[in-house]
Amino acid sequence: MCQRVKNQMEVLVGKLKLSEIPEKLWTYLMVDFITKFFIVVGKNTIPVICNKLSKMTYFVVIMEDILAKELARLFRDNV
């Protein structure tokens, strides 16, 4: 079935399909650290967490010598 649009013949595609929901949401995160700031309120590092799937960016202020367990807790609580 063809439809005439703006002097061109275009074939109708059909019904729209929903985007697939990825099974591994954590594969769409990018993390970068901005370090060596002056210490303000006991913090000197900003991890920048970017969710490529939802296009959201998170900034969390931390100390540079944070443990991996604490960093994982920050991910869980803030992202």
C-alpha positions in Angstrom: 0.0 0.0 0.0 1.5 3.4 -1.0 0.6 6.9 0.1 1.4 10.1 -1.7 3.3 12.5 0.6 5.0 15.7 -0.6 5.2 14.6 -4.2 6.8 11.3 -3.3 5.6 7.8 -3.1 6.2 6.2 0.3 5.4 2.8 1.5 3.6 2.7 4.9 5.7 0.9 7.5 3.1 -0.5 9.8 2.5 -0.3 13.6 5.1 1.2 15.8 7.1 -1.2 18.0 8.2 -0.5 21.6 11.9 -0.3 22.3 13.5 -3.3 23.8 14.3 -3.1 27.5 17.9 -4.1 28.0 18.5 -7.0 30.5 21.8 -5.6 31.8 21.1 -2.0 32.7 24.5 -1.5 34.3 26.3 -2.0 30.9 25.0 1.5 29.9 26.8 3.4 32.7 30.0 5.4 32.2 32.0 6.7 35.1 34.8 9.3 35.2 36.4 10.9 38.2 37.3 14.6 38.6 40.0 14.7 41.2 42.6 16.9 43.0 40.1 19.6 44.0 40.7 21.7 47.1 39.2 20.0 50.1 35.8 21.6 50.8 33.6 20.2 53.6 35.9 17.1 53.7 35.4 16.2 50.0 37.8 16.6 47.1 36.6 14.3 44.2 33.5 14.2 42.0 32.6 11.0 40.2 30.6 11.7 37.1 28.2 8.9 36.3 26.5 9.0 33.0 23.6 6.7 32.1 23.8 6.3 28.3 20.4 4.6 28.2 18.3 7.4 29.9 20.8 10.2 29.1 21.0 11.3 32.7 24.2 12.4 34.5 24.9 12.1 38.2 27.5 14.1 40.2 28.4 12.9 43.7 30.9 14.6 45.9 33.3 12.1 47.7 36.8 11.9 49.2 39.5 10.5 46.9 40.4 7.6 49.2 36.9 6.1 49.3 36.7 2.3 49.5 35.1 0.2 46.7 32.3 -1.0 49.1 31.4 2.7 49.9 31.5 3.6 46.2 29.2 0.7 45.4 26.8 2.0 48.1 26.9 5.5 46.4 26.0 3.9 43.1 23.1 2.1 44.7 21.8 5.1 46.5 22.3 7.8 43.9 21.9 6.2 40.5 
